[in-house]
């Protein structure tokens, strides 16, 4: 149908569209370095091209991995050697040794049926101590479940940790959580939870709250694994951190496996670090088996985070142990692969050789401290076993200010049941009122 002006309806639409295009062209044009014109779309500012190119994971060079030490504990470039006090260096190494002793004994404890569950940290010790040493004690930690070395370095005692694993009455969680779900309010460590990635958006929220405090001097560090990075919560956290410009360090432990799934089956592309620049995050990829490199990476990341420039760190490592005591990793990876990483890329060995090279440590010191660390764990474990479990009412109390009627009813029923069948329950192993 033609209009009186003789211009068709379709032509009018085209003309209208042309007017809109003209209005965008009247804005100042950006010229790129190669002379091509940059677009001014609100969603992206990039140069126009006349040749279409489909991009994939092979279109870019991989993000490089920063390291300081070689496999023999030698500094590769002296200009990159961090300036760390001797006391701090020794504390980092001793924390690694203590962690190894705890892992060995508590893992065996679970196999003996003395605790219900455990997760070791072998292969990731450098990530723990390197990052913890570079943070401020006031910084808030949102951990996953394989950061025990971070907790030890920040001052959690062997007694506190073993009490939690045994769920006795001195466990701050009063036995409600399964083992390895630690937390410490006084040390700014948020209690761990089992579901993957739930701590990530929480961490960004905490960082945003810090940002709103005048003269803020705190940042948040959020640890997660390569498997957790596949969860939807991870992508939401990255985006919120970037768009809200939060003082947060998103710290990924890429240890090669998410339980039994290797990274080759988890994602395509250049690991987790490649997602950072795409979402506007400052990004660092570091050798997680090198404690000194991790220290420098987190030191730089904290500097950026305190300027409200969120950072994504991907620490490349290898999970030497099983995922947990519920896992047998020999079913999905060769034993030779594990041994190779234990020998060639051992983070504990690298730091020990570095300290020996500086004359700060020796074989005798190593044997002595390892024995002391082992004895401490064994003695503490024996003491923890003798402590009574929390009173059974702790299952229902300390949640609501006023206990709701349905819980009160359950408690009354339980009380009557135990009085009637007390001979059938190990009541003497639990605290009395």
C-alpha positions as a Markdown table, in Angstrom:
| # | Residue | x | y | z |
|---|---|---|---|---|
| 1 | Unk | 0.0 | 0.0 | 0.0 |
| 2 | Unk | 1.5 | 3.3 | -1.1 |
| 3 | Unk | 1.3 | 6.6 | 0.8 |
| 4 | Unk | 0.2 | 9.9 | -0.7 |
| 5 | Unk | 3.7 | 11.0 | -0.9 |
| 6 | Unk | 4.5 | 8.1 | -3.2 |
| 7 | Unk | 7.0 | 6.6 | -0.6 |
| 8 | Unk | 6.1 | 3.0 | 0.3 |
| 9 | Unk | 5.7 | 1.9 | 3.9 |
| 10 | Unk | 8.7 | -0.3 | 3.6 |
| 11 | Unk | 10.8 | 2.5 | 2.2 |
| 12 | Unk | 9.6 | 4.7 | 5.1 |
| 13 | Unk | 10.9 | 2.1 | 7.6 |
| 14 | Unk | 14.2 | 2.1 | 5.8 |
| 15 | Unk | 14.4 | 5.8 | 5.8 |
| 16 | Unk | 13.7 | 5.9 | 9.5 |
| 17 | Unk | 16.4 | 3.4 | 10.1 |
| 18 | Unk | 18.7 | 5.5 | 8.0 |
| 19 | Unk | 18.0 | 8.5 | 10.1 |
| 20 | Unk | 18.9 | 6.6 | 13.2 |
| 21 | Unk | 22.2 | 5.4 | 11.7 |
| 22 | Unk | 22.9 | 9.0 | 10.6 |
| 23 | Unk | 22.5 | 10.2 | 14.1 |
| 24 | Unk | 25.1 | 7.7 | 15.4 |
| 25 | Unk | 27.5 | 8.7 | 12.6 |
| 26 | Unk | 27.4 | 12.4 | 13.7 |
| 27 | Unk | 29.2 | 11.5 | 16.9 |
| 28 | Unk | 33.0 | 11.9 | 16.9 |
| 29 | Unk | 34.7 | 8.9 | 15.4 |
| 30 | Unk | 37.4 | 7.0 | 17.2 |
| 31 | Unk | 40.4 | 5.9 | 15.1 |
| 32 | Unk | 42.4 | 2.9 | 16.2 |
| 33 | Unk | 46.2 | 2.7 | 16.0 |
| 34 | Unk | 46.0 | 0.9 | 12.7 |
| 35 | Unk | 43.8 | 3.6 | 11.2 |
| 36 | Unk | 40.6 | 1.6 | 11.3 |
| 37 | Unk | 37.5 | 3.2 | 12.8 |
| 38 | Unk | 36.4 | 2.1 | 16.3 |
| 39 | Unk | 32.7 | 1.4 | 16.9 |
| 40 | Unk | 30.8 | 3.3 | 19.6 |
| 41 | Unk | 28.3 | 0.6 | 20.7 |
| 42 | Unk | 27.5 | 0.9 | 24.4 |
| 43 | Unk | 28.2 | -2.8 | 24.8 |
| 44 | Unk | 31.6 | -2.9 | 23.2 |
| 45 | Unk | 34.2 | -0.5 | 21.8 |
| 46 | Unk | 36.3 | -2.3 | 19.2 |
| 47 | Unk | 37.5 | -1.6 | 15.7 |
| 48 | Unk | 35.4 | -2.3 | 12.6 |
| 49 | Unk | 36.9 | -4.8 | 10.1 |
| 50 | Unk | 35.8 | -5.9 | 6.6 |
| 51 | Unk | 37.1 | -9.5 | 7.0 |
| 52 | Unk | 35.1 | -11.8 | 9.3 |
| 53 | Unk | 37.1 | -13.8 | 11.8 |
| 54 | Unk | 35.7 | -16.6 | 14.1 |
| 55 | Unk | 37.6 | -16.7 | 17.3 |
| 56 | Unk | 38.2 | -19.8 | 19.5 |
| 57 | Unk | 40.5 | -21.0 | 22.3 |
| 58 | Unk | 43.5 | -21.1 | 19.8 |
| 59 | Unk | 43.2 | -17.5 | 18.7 |
| 60 | Unk | 45.3 | -16.1 | 21.5 |
| 61 | Unk | 48.5 | -17.0 | 23.2 |
| 62 | Unk | 47.9 | -18.7 | 26.6 |
| 63 | Unk | 48.3 | -16.4 | 29.7 |
| 64 | Unk | 51.8 | -17.0 | 31.1 |
| 65 | Unk | 52.5 | -18.5 | 34.5 |
| 66 | Unk | 54.6 | -16.4 | 36.8 |
| 67 | Unk | 57.2 | -18.2 | 38.9 |
| 68 | Unk | 60.3 | -17.3 | 41.0 |
| 69 | Unk | 61.9 | -20.6 | 42.0 |
| 70 | Unk | 63.0 | -23.5 | 39.8 |
| 71 | Unk | 62.6 | -27.2 | 40.9 |
| 72 | Unk | 65.9 | -27.0 | 42.9 |
| 73 | Unk | 64.8 | -24.0 | 45.0 |
| 74 | Unk | 66.9 | -21.6 | 43.0 |
| 75 | Unk | 65.7 | -18.1 | 42.3 |
| 76 | Unk | 65.5 | -17.7 | 38.5 |
| 77 | Unk | 65.7 | -14.0 | 38.3 |
| 78 | Unk | 67.1 | -12.2 | 41.4 |
| 79 | Unk | 65.1 | -9.1 | 40.6 |
| 80 | Unk | 61.9 | -11.1 | 41.3 |
| 81 | Unk | 63.0 | -12.5 | 44.7 |
| 82 | Unk | 60.6 | -11.2 | 47.3 |
| 83 | Unk | 61.9 | -9.3 | 50.3 |
| 84 | Unk | 60.5 | -11.5 | 53.0 |
| 85 | Unk | 61.8 | -11.5 | 56.6 |
| 86 | Unk | 63.6 | -14.6 | 57.9 |
| 87 | Unk | 61.0 | -15.2 | 60.6 |
| 88 | Unk | 58.2 | -15.1 | 58.0 |
| 89 | Unk | 60.0 | -17.5 | 55.7 |
| 90 | Unk | 60.6 | -20.0 | 58.5 |
| 91 | Unk | 57.0 | -19.6 | 59.6 |
| 92 | Unk | 55.8 | -20.4 | 56.0 |
| 93 | Unk | 57.9 | -23.5 | 55.8 |
| 94 | Unk | 57.0 | -24.7 | 59.3 |
| 95 | Unk | 53.4 | -24.3 | 58.5 |
| 96 | Unk | 53.9 | -26.6 | 55.5 |
| 97 | Unk | 55.5 | -29.3 | 57.6 |
| 98 | Unk | 52.8 | -29.0 | 60.3 |
| 99 | Unk | 50.2 | -29.3 | 57.6 |
| 100 | Unk | 51.7 | -32.4 | 56.1 |
| 101 | Unk | 51.9 | -34.1 | 59.5 |
| 102 | Unk | 48.2 | -33.2 | 60.2 |
| 103 | Unk | 47.2 | -34.6 | 56.8 |
| 104 | Unk | 49.0 | -37.8 | 57.3 |
| 105 | Unk | 47.7 | -38.6 | 60.8 |
| 106 | Unk | 44.2 | -37.3 | 60.3 |
| 107 | Unk | 43.8 | -39.2 | 57.1 |
| 108 | Unk | 44.9 | -42.4 | 58.9 |
| 109 | Unk | 42.6 | -41.5 | 61.7 |
| 110 | Unk | 39.6 | -41.6 | 59.3 |
| 111 | Unk | 40.8 | -44.9 | 57.8 |
| 112 | Unk | 40.7 | -46.3 | 61.4 |
| 113 | Unk | 37.2 | -45.1 | 61.9 |
| 114 | Unk | 38.1 | -42.5 | 64.5 |
| 115 | Unk | 36.7 | -39.6 | 62.4 |
| 116 | Unk | 34.1 | -39.7 | 59.6 |
| 117 | Unk | 35.8 | -37.7 | 56.9 |
| 118 | Unk | 38.9 | -35.9 | 55.9 |
| 119 | Unk | 40.5 | -34.0 | 53.0 |
| 120 | Unk | 44.3 | -33.7 | 52.5 |
| 121 | Unk | 46.2 | -30.8 | 51.1 |
| 122 | Unk | 49.2 | -32.4 | 49.5 |
| 123 | Unk | 50.6 | -30.5 | 46.5 |
| 124 | Unk | 48.9 | -27.2 | 47.4 |
| 125 | Unk | 50.9 | -26.2 | 50.4 |
| 126 | Unk | 52.7 | -23.4 | 48.5 |
| 127 | Unk | 49.3 | -21.8 | 47.7 |
| 128 | Unk | 48.3 | -21.8 | 51.3 |
| 129 | Unk | 51.4 | -20.3 | 52.9 |
| 130 | Unk | 52.3 | -18.0 | 50.1 |
| 131 | Unk | 48.9 | -16.3 | 50.0 |
| 132 | Unk | 48.4 | -16.2 | 53.8 |
| 133 | Unk | 51.8 | -14.6 | 54.3 |
| 134 | Unk | 51.0 | -11.8 | 51.9 |
| 135 | Unk | 47.6 | -10.9 | 53.4 |
| 136 | Unk | 46.8 | -8.7 | 56.4 |
| 137 | Unk | 45.3 | -10.5 | 59.5 |
| 138 | Unk | 42.3 | -8.1 | 59.2 |
| 139 | Unk | 41.6 | -9.3 | 55.6 |
| 140 | Unk | 38.6 | -11.6 | 55.5 |
| 141 | Unk | 39.0 | -15.2 | 54.2 |
| 142 | Unk | 36.3 | -17.2 | 52.5 |
| 143 | Unk | 37.8 | -20.6 | 52.0 |
| 144 | Unk | 36.6 | -23.7 | 50.3 |
| 145 | Unk | 37.7 | -27.0 | 51.9 |
| 146 | Unk | 41.4 | -27.3 | 50.9 |
| 147 | Unk | 43.0 | -24.3 | 52.6 |
| 148 | Unk | 44.0 | -25.7 | 56.0 |
| 149 | Unk | 47.5 | -24.2 | 55.6 |
| 150 | Unk | 45.9 | -20.7 | 55.4 |
| 151 | Unk | 44.1 | -21.3 | 58.6 |
| 152 | Unk | 47.2 | -22.6 | 60.4 |
| 153 | Unk | 49.3 | -19.7 | 59.2 |
| 154 | Unk | 46.6 | -17.2 | 60.4 |
| 155 | Unk | 46.9 | -18.7 | 63.9 |
| 156 | Unk | 44.4 | -21.5 | 64.2 |
| 157 | Unk | 45.9 | -24.0 | 66.6 |
| 158 | Unk | 46.2 | -27.8 | 66.0 |
| 159 | Unk | 43.9 | -28.2 | 69.0 |
| 160 | Unk | 41.2 | -26.1 | 67.5 |
| 161 | Unk | 41.4 | -27.9 | 64.2 |
| 162 | Unk | 41.4 | -31.5 | 65.6 |
| 163 | Unk | 38.6 | -30.6 | 68.0 |
| 164 | Unk | 36.5 | -29.6 | 65.0 |
| 165 | Unk | 37.4 | -32.9 | 63.1 |
| 166 | Unk | 36.4 | -34.9 | 66.2 |
| 167 | Unk | 33.3 | -32.8 | 66.9 |
| 168 | Unk | 33.8 | -32.8 | 70.7 |
| 169 | Unk | 32.3 | -30.2 | 73.1 |
| 170 | Unk | 35.3 | -27.8 | 72.5 |
| 171 | Unk | 34.5 | -27.6 | 68.8 |
| 172 | Unk | 33.1 | -24.0 | 68.2 |
| 173 | Unk | 30.5 | -25.6 | 65.8 |
| 174 | Unk | 29.4 | -27.9 | 68.7 |
| 175 | Unk | 29.7 | -31.0 | 66.5 |
| 176 | Unk | 27.1 | -29.8 | 64.0 |
| 177 | Unk | 29.4 | -29.7 | 61.0 |
| 178 | Unk | 31.3 | -32.6 | 59.3 |
| 179 | Unk | 35.1 | -32.6 | 59.7 |
| 180 | Unk | 37.3 | -30.0 | 57.9 |
| 181 | Unk | 34.5 | -27.4 | 58.0 |
| 182 | Unk | 36.5 | -24.9 | 60.0 |
| 183 | Unk | 35.9 | -21.3 | 60.9 |
| 184 | Unk | 37.3 | -18.6 | 63.2 |
| 185 | Unk | 35.6 | -15.3 | 63.7 |
| 186 | Unk | 38.5 | -13.8 | 65.7 |
| 187 | Unk | 40.8 | -14.6 | 62.8 |
| 188 | Unk | 38.4 | -13.4 | 60.1 |
| 189 | Unk | 37.9 | -16.8 | 58.6 |
| 190 | Unk | 34.3 | -17.5 | 57.5 |
| 191 | Unk | 33.1 | -21.0 | 58.4 |
| 192 | Unk | 33.4 | -23.4 | 55.4 |
| 193 | Unk | 30.4 | -25.0 | 53.8 |
| 194 | Unk | 30.2 | -28.0 | 51.5 |
| 195 | Unk | 28.3 | -26.8 | 48.5 |
| 196 | Unk | 30.6 | -25.6 | 45.7 |
| 197 | Unk | 31.0 | -21.9 | 45.0 |
| 198 | Unk | 28.4 | -20.7 | 47.5 |
| 199 | Unk | 31.2 | -18.7 | 49.2 |
| 200 | Unk | 32.0 | -16.8 | 46.0 |
| 201 | Unk | 29.1 | -14.3 | 45.8 |
| 202 | Unk | 29.1 | -14.0 | 49.6 |
| 203 | Unk | 32.8 | -12.9 | 49.4 |
| 204 | Unk | 32.1 | -10.3 | 46.9 |
| 205 | Unk | 29.2 | -9.0 | 49.0 |
| 206 | Unk | 31.5 | -8.8 | 52.0 |
| 207 | Unk | 34.1 | -6.9 | 49.9 |
| 208 | Unk | 31.4 | -4.5 | 48.7 |
| 209 | Unk | 30.5 | -3.8 | 52.4 |
| 210 | Unk | 34.2 | -3.1 | 53.2 |
| 211 | Unk | 34.3 | -0.7 | 50.2 |
| 212 | Unk | 31.4 | 1.3 | 51.7 |
| 213 | Unk | 33.3 | 1.8 | 55.0 |
| 214 | Unk | 35.2 | 5.2 | 55.2 |
| 215 | Unk | 39.0 | 4.7 | 55.0 |
| 216 | Unk | 38.7 | 1.0 | 54.5 |
| 217 | Unk | 41.9 | -1.0 | 55.1 |
| 218 | Unk | 40.6 | -4.5 | 54.5 |
| 219 | Unk | 40.1 | -6.7 | 51.5 |
| 220 | Unk | 38.5 | -10.1 | 51.0 |
| 221 | Unk | 40.2 | -13.2 | 49.6 |
| 222 | Unk | 38.0 | -16.0 | 48.3 |
| 223 | Unk | 39.5 | -19.4 | 47.6 |
| 224 | Unk | 37.9 | -21.9 | 45.2 |
| 225 | Unk | 38.9 | -24.7 | 42.9 |
| 226 | Unk | 38.8 | -25.2 | 39.2 |
| 227 | Unk | 35.6 | -27.3 | 39.6 |
| 228 | Unk | 33.8 | -24.6 | 41.5 |
| 229 | Unk | 34.6 | -22.2 | 38.7 |
| 230 | Unk | 32.2 | -24.1 | 36.5 |
| 231 | Unk | 29.3 | -23.3 | 38.9 |
| 232 | Unk | 26.9 | -20.5 | 38.1 |
| 233 | Unk | 27.8 | -18.7 | 41.3 |
| 234 | Unk | 31.3 | -18.3 | 40.1 |
| 235 | Unk | 30.3 | -16.3 | 37.0 |
| 236 | Unk | 27.9 | -14.2 | 39.1 |
| 237 | Unk | 30.7 | -13.5 | 41.6 |
| 238 | Unk | 33.2 | -12.5 | 38.9 |
| 239 | Unk | 30.7 | -10.1 | 37.3 |
| 240 | Unk | 29.6 | -8.5 | 40.6 |
| 241 | Unk | 33.2 | -8.1 | 41.7 |
| 242 | Unk | 34.1 | -6.3 | 38.4 |
| 243 | Unk | 31.1 | -4.1 | 37.9 |
| 244 | Unk | 30.9 | -3.1 | 41.6 |
| 245 | Unk | 34.7 | -2.6 | 41.8 |
| 246 | Unk | 35.1 | -4.5 | 45.0 |
| 247 | Unk | 38.2 | -4.9 | 47.1 |
| 248 | Unk | 38.3 | -8.7 | 46.5 |
| 249 | Unk | 40.9 | -11.3 | 45.4 |
| 250 | Unk | 39.2 | -14.3 | 43.7 |
| 251 | Unk | 41.8 | -17.0 | 44.2 |
| 252 | Unk | 41.4 | -20.2 | 42.1 |
| 253 | Unk | 43.4 | -23.3 | 42.9 |
| 254 | Unk | 43.6 | -25.1 | 39.6 |
| 255 | Unk | 44.9 | -28.5 | 40.7 |
| 256 | Unk | 43.9 | -30.5 | 37.6 |
| 257 | Unk | 40.9 | -32.3 | 39.0 |
| 258 | Unk | 37.4 | -31.6 | 40.2 |
| 259 | Unk | 36.9 | -34.8 | 42.2 |
| 260 | Unk | 37.4 | -37.3 | 39.4 |
| 261 | Unk | 36.9 | -35.0 | 36.5 |
| 262 | Unk | 40.1 | -33.7 | 34.9 |
| 263 | Unk | 40.3 | -30.1 | 33.7 |
| 264 | Unk | 40.4 | -31.4 | 30.1 |
| 265 | Unk | 36.8 | -32.5 | 30.5 |
| 266 | Unk | 35.7 | -29.5 | 32.6 |
| 267 | Unk | 36.2 | -26.6 | 30.2 |
| 268 | Unk | 37.6 | -25.5 | 26.9 |
| 269 | Unk | 39.9 | -22.6 | 26.5 |
| 270 | Unk | 42.8 | -21.2 | 28.5 |
| 271 | Unk | 41.9 | -22.3 | 32.0 |
| 272 | Unk | 40.2 | -20.0 | 34.6 |
| 273 | Unk | 42.5 | -17.0 | 34.2 |
| 274 | Unk | 41.2 | -16.3 | 30.6 |
| 275 | Unk | 37.8 | -15.4 | 32.1 |
| 276 | Unk | 39.3 | -12.6 | 34.1 |
| 277 | Unk | 40.1 | -10.0 | 31.4 |
| 278 | Unk | 36.8 | -10.8 | 29.6 |
| 279 | Unk | 34.9 | -9.8 | 32.7 |
| 280 | Unk | 37.0 | -6.8 | 33.5 |
| 281 | Unk | 39.1 | -8.4 | 36.3 |
| 282 | Unk | 42.8 | -7.8 | 36.8 |
| 283 | Unk | 44.2 | -11.2 | 36.3 |
| 284 | Unk | 47.4 | -13.1 | 37.4 |
| 285 | Unk | 48.4 | -16.7 | 36.6 |
| 286 | Unk | 51.0 | -18.0 | 39.0 |
| 287 | Unk | 52.9 | -21.3 | 39.7 |
| 288 | Unk | 51.0 | -22.6 | 42.8 |
| 289 | Unk | 53.9 | -25.0 | 43.7 |
| 290 | Unk | 56.2 | -21.9 | 44.2 |
| 291 | Unk | 55.4 | -20.3 | 47.6 |
| 292 | Unk | 57.5 | -17.2 | 46.8 |
| 293 | Unk | 55.7 | -16.6 | 43.5 |
| 294 | Unk | 52.3 | -16.9 | 45.2 |
| 295 | Unk | 53.4 | -14.5 | 47.8 |
| 296 | Unk | 54.4 | -11.9 | 45.2 |
| 297 | Unk | 51.2 | -12.5 | 43.2 |
| 298 | Unk | 49.0 | -12.0 | 46.3 |
| 299 | Unk | 51.0 | -9.0 | 47.5 |
| 300 | Unk | 50.4 | -7.3 | 44.1 |
| 301 | Unk | 46.8 | -8.4 | 44.0 |
| 302 | Unk | 46.1 | -7.0 | 47.5 |
| 303 | Unk | 47.6 | -3.7 | 46.4 |
| 304 | Unk | 45.2 | -3.6 | 43.5 |
| 305 | Unk | 42.2 | -4.8 | 45.5 |
| 306 | Unk | 42.8 | -2.0 | 48.1 |
| 307 | Unk | 42.4 | 0.5 | 45.2 |
| 308 | Unk | 39.0 | -1.2 | 44.5 |
| 309 | Unk | 40.4 | -3.1 | 41.5 |
| 310 | Unk | 39.3 | -6.7 | 41.9 |
| 311 | Unk | 41.7 | -9.4 | 41.0 |
| 312 | Unk | 41.4 | -13.0 | 39.7 |
| 313 | Unk | 44.4 | -15.2 | 40.5 |
| 314 | Unk | 44.8 | -18.7 | 39.0 |
| 315 | Unk | 47.4 | -20.7 | 40.9 |
| 316 | Unk | 48.4 | -23.7 | 38.8 |
| 317 | Unk | 49.1 | -26.8 | 40.9 |
| 318 | Unk | 48.4 | -30.5 | 41.2 |
| 319 | Unk | 46.3 | -32.4 | 43.7 |
| 320 | Unk | 48.6 | -35.1 | 44.9 |
| 321 | Unk | 46.2 | -36.7 | 47.4 |
| 322 | Unk | 42.8 | -38.2 | 46.8 |
| 323 | Unk | 39.9 | -35.7 | 46.6 |
| 324 | Unk | 38.8 | -36.9 | 50.0 |
| 325 | Unk | 38.6 | -40.0 | 52.1 |
| 326 | Unk | 35.6 | -40.9 | 50.0 |
| 327 | Unk | 37.7 | -41.0 | 46.8 |
| 328 | Unk | 40.2 | -43.4 | 45.2 |
| 329 | Unk | 42.1 | -41.3 | 42.6 |
| 330 | Unk | 44.0 | -44.4 | 41.3 |
| 331 | Unk | 40.8 | -45.2 | 39.5 |
| 332 | Unk | 41.0 | -42.2 | 37.1 |
| 333 | Unk | 44.7 | -41.3 | 37.0 |
| 334 | Unk | 48.0 | -43.2 | 36.8 |
| 335 | Unk | 50.1 | -43.6 | 39.9 |
| 336 | Unk | 53.1 | -42.6 | 37.9 |
| 337 | Unk | 51.6 | -39.2 | 37.3 |
| 338 | Unk | 51.2 | -38.6 | 41.0 |
| 339 | Unk | 54.8 | -39.7 | 41.8 |
| 340 | Unk | 56.1 | -37.4 | 39.1 |
| 341 | Unk | 54.5 | -34.3 | 40.6 |
| 342 | Unk | 55.5 | -35.3 | 44.1 |
| 343 | Unk | 59.2 | -35.5 | 43.1 |
| 344 | Unk | 59.6 | -32.7 | 40.4 |
| 345 | Unk | 57.1 | -30.1 | 41.5 |
| 346 | Unk | 56.9 | -30.5 | 45.3 |
| 347 | Unk | 56.2 | -27.1 | 46.9 |
| 348 | Unk | 57.5 | -28.1 | 50.3 |
| 349 | Unk | 60.8 | -29.3 | 48.8 |
| 350 | Unk | 61.2 | -26.2 | 46.7 |
| 351 | Unk | 60.9 | -23.9 | 49.7 |
| 352 | Unk | 63.1 | -26.1 | 51.9 |
| 353 | Unk | 65.9 | -26.1 | 49.2 |
| 354 | Unk | 65.5 | -22.3 | 49.0 |
| 355 | Unk | 65.9 | -21.9 | 52.8 |
| 356 | Unk | 68.9 | -24.3 | 52.8 |
| 357 | Unk | 70.5 | -22.3 | 50.0 |
| 358 | Unk | 70.2 | -19.2 | 52.2 |
| 359 | Unk | 71.7 | -21.0 | 55.2 |
| 360 | Unk | 68.4 | -20.7 | 57.1 |
| 361 | Unk | 67.6 | -24.4 | 57.4 |
| 362 | Unk | 69.3 | -27.7 | 57.4 |
| 363 | Unk | 68.5 | -31.5 | 57.4 |
| 364 | Unk | 68.8 | -31.7 | 61.2 |
| 365 | Unk | 66.4 | -28.8 | 61.7 |
| 366 | Unk | 64.0 | -30.5 | 59.3 |
| 367 | Unk | 64.0 | -33.8 | 61.1 |
| 368 | Unk | 63.6 | -32.2 | 64.5 |
| 369 | Unk | 60.7 | -30.0 | 63.6 |
| 370 | Unk | 58.9 | -32.8 | 61.7 |
| 371 | Unk | 59.1 | -34.9 | 64.8 |
| 372 | Unk | 57.8 | -32.1 | 67.0 |
| 373 | Unk | 55.0 | -31.4 | 64.5 |
| 374 | Unk | 54.0 | -35.1 | 64.4 |
| 375 | Unk | 54.1 | -35.5 | 68.2 |
| 376 | Unk | 51.9 | -32.4 | 68.6 |
| 377 | Unk | 49.3 | -33.9 | 66.3 |
| 378 | Unk | 49.3 | -37.3 | 67.9 |
| 379 | Unk | 49.1 | -35.9 | 71.4 |
| 380 | Unk | 46.3 | -33.5 | 70.5 |
| 381 | Unk | 44.4 | -36.2 | 68.7 |
| 382 | Unk | 44.5 | -38.5 | 71.8 |
| 383 | Unk | 43.3 | -35.6 | 74.0 |
| 384 | Unk | 40.5 | -34.8 | 71.6 |
| 385 | Unk | 39.2 | -38.4 | 71.6 |
| 386 | Unk | 38.9 | -38.3 | 75.4 |
| 387 | Unk | 36.8 | -35.1 | 75.4 |
| 388 | Unk | 33.0 | -35.6 | 75.5 |
| 389 | Unk | 30.7 | -34.8 | 72.7 |
| 390 | Unk | 28.4 | -31.8 | 73.0 |
| 391 | Unk | 25.1 | -32.3 | 74.8 |
| 392 | Unk | 22.5 | -33.8 | 72.5 |
| 393 | Unk | 20.3 | -30.7 | 72.9 |
| 394 | Unk | 22.9 | -28.7 | 70.9 |
| 395 | Unk | 21.3 | -30.2 | 67.8 |
| 396 | Unk | 18.2 | -28.0 | 68.4 |
| 397 | Unk | 19.5 | -25.1 | 70.5 |
| 398 | Unk | 21.5 | -22.0 | 69.7 |
| 399 | Unk | 19.7 | -21.4 | 66.4 |
| 400 | Unk | 16.6 | -19.3 | 67.3 |
| 401 | Unk | 16.4 | -16.7 | 70.0 |
| 402 | Unk | 13.1 | -18.2 | 71.0 |
| 403 | Unk | 12.8 | -21.9 | 70.1 |
| 404 | Unk | 9.8 | -22.5 | 67.8 |
| 405 | Unk | 7.1 | -24.9 | 69.1 |
| 406 | Unk | 7.9 | -27.6 | 66.6 |
| 407 | Unk | 11.5 | -27.8 | 67.8 |
| 408 | Unk | 10.4 | -27.7 | 71.4 |
| 409 | Unk | 8.1 | -30.6 | 70.7 |
| 410 | Unk | 11.0 | -32.6 | 69.2 |
| 411 | Unk | 13.2 | -31.9 | 72.1 |
| 412 | Unk | 10.6 | -33.1 | 74.6 |
| 413 | Unk | 10.0 | -36.2 | 72.6 |
| 414 | Unk | 13.8 | -36.9 | 72.5 |
| 415 | Unk | 14.1 | -36.3 | 76.2 |
| 416 | Unk | 11.4 | -38.8 | 77.0 |
| 417 | Unk | 12.8 | -41.3 | 74.6 |
| 418 | Unk | 16.3 | -41.2 | 76.1 |
| 419 | Unk | 15.0 | -41.6 | 79.6 |
| 420 | Unk | 13.0 | -44.7 | 78.6 |
| 421 | Unk | 15.8 | -46.3 | 76.5 |
| 422 | Unk | 18.9 | -44.8 | 78.1 |
| 423 | Unk | 20.6 | -48.2 | 78.3 |
| 424 | Unk | 20.6 | -48.4 | 74.5 |
| 425 | Unk | 22.5 | -45.1 | 73.9 |
| 426 | Unk | 26.1 | -44.1 | 74.9 |
| 427 | Unk | 24.9 | -41.2 | 76.9 |
| 428 | Unk | 28.0 | -41.2 | 79.1 |
| 429 | Unk | 30.0 | -40.0 | 76.0 |
| 430 | Unk | 28.1 | -36.8 | 75.8 |
| 431 | Unk | 28.1 | -33.8 | 78.1 |
| 432 | Unk | 25.3 | -33.6 | 80.7 |
| 433 | Unk | 23.3 | -30.5 | 81.5 |
